[in-house]
Amino acid sequence: MNKSQTNAQTYRILKIDINGDQQADNEETKDWRFFDEAAANHDGVATSEEIRSFLRSRRN
C-alpha cells in the first residue's frame, strides 16, 4: 500500500466519523475489526494519525 492508498483508506475510514471530530471512536467503528489495534493508546478513539500509522505498519 503506497502513501496515496494509505491516505485514501484513512479518508474512507474517517467518513464514518458521525460527530465530525476528525476521529473515529469505538461506537462509530464497531464493525471495524482492527479498531483496537489502530487506537494505539487504547483510549477508545483512533485519530487520523493513529489510523495512518496503523495502515503504514500493515503495508509490510
VENFEN-V643185 format. One record per pair of residues at least 4 apart in sequence whose C-alpha atoms are under 7 Angstrom apart, sorted by the first residue. I is the first residue (numbers start at 1). J is the second residue. If there is no record, write none. Layout:
I & J
I & J
This chain:
1 & 5
1 & 6
1 & 59
2 & 6
3 & 7
4 & 8
5 & 9
6 & 10
6 & 52
6 & 55
6 & 56
7 & 11
8 & 12
9 & 13
10 & 14
10 & 48
10 & 51
10 & 52
11 & 15
14 & 22
14 & 23
14 & 24
16 & 28
17 & 21
17 & 22
17 & 23
17 & 24
17 & 28
18 & 28
22 & 47
22 & 48
23 & 45
23 & 46
23 & 47
23 & 48
24 & 28
24 & 29
24 & 45
24 & 46
24 & 47
25 & 29
25 & 44
25 & 45
25 & 46
26 & 30
26 & 44
26 & 45
29 & 35
34 & 38
35 & 39
36 & 42
38 & 46
38 & 50
38 & 51
38 & 54
39 & 43
39 & 44
39 & 45
39 & 46
39 & 50
40 & 50
46 & 50
46 & 51
47 & 51
48 & 52
49 & 53
50 & 54
51 & 55
52 & 56
53 & 57
54 & 58
55 & 59
